[in-house]
């Protein structure tokens, strides 16, 4: 008489679409899983074989392929971690024995509630950033008040969750957090979308507290008003690690560079290095003939007005040209013996054909566009 097929009990996390099945799972069968849903697999001793590896994950799809752990290891009362522990981003927990690991119900409820609160907080963050792009008005002000109230409720629920000692208390926070997300935060996103935009959505990467001042400089720089089509849009292909360039047909040899919010803490240092590099080049007569640097004309909260060479190309793309090679060699020769920090950094950039260096066919020099 053959032994019964092993079954796989599956536990369902809150919010998961994975359903437990009574269908026996054979050695070569696969259990499709969703997100970070956990699955514990039990193997009766009668179905064991020492010829299979215990478990593996298909790297091309979220599939747990179940195989049988070794009989010898199970007789010893444990499964070696090298054979019995699933280690993969899909969230499967390992197992050390045949017994299913008991889970703390309070911890599980708290984890579920925390995920709901985190989801709601992310929505509030989107709302906060999106508000900065909208045209001021009564509707926007009302929205700000409601968003602030939702943020306060999130804080209160987190406090309640931290104090919860029973599963039912944590579950109550979970229910309240889900209600806050579905009934309050999501409708606010819809309401926000209905309000008129004052700035392009590409400006989400910039600090909204400086939008108005930058717009007042950008419009005249480009020779138009805020009603001019696309006057506020950044130029494609001129985005760097620090920020974005805004070019102008009216002023083709200048550019407004605006720093991303995440890079603002480094902005002052970046500008200072450009200014110091200008002094270094101006103070080295031999270097002046081969190296140029963009000038900084204005420096404000999150932007500068600097020089721009519309004909320049990245040094990496021009380095095969003999004129460029010669210019680079002479620039490096002019830096020999110079051990100050700026000269050292210029030498490092030249030797590595840095992306911060361009070749200017007009000037017949190597152009430094950034020092960070």
Buried (B, 14 or more C-beta within 10 A) or exposed (E): EEEEEBBBEBBBBBBBEBEEEEEEBEBEEEBEBBEEBBBBBEBEEEEBEEEBEBBBBEEEEBBBBBBBBBBEBBEEEBBEEEBBBBEEEBBBEEBEEBEEEEEEEBEBBBBBBBBBBEBBBEBBEBBBBBBBBBEEEEBBEEBBEBBEEBBEBBEEBBEBBEEBEEBEBBBBBBEBBBEBBEEBBEEBEEBBEEBEEBBEEBBBBBBBEBBEEBBEBBBEBBEBEEEEEEBBBBEEEBBBEBBBBBBBEEBEEBBBBBBBBEBBEBBEEBBEBBBBBBEBBEEBEEBBBBBBBBEBEEBEEBBBBBBBBEEBBBBBEBBEEEEBEEBBEBBBEBBEEBEEEBBEBBBEBBEEBBBBBBBBBEBEBBBBBBBB
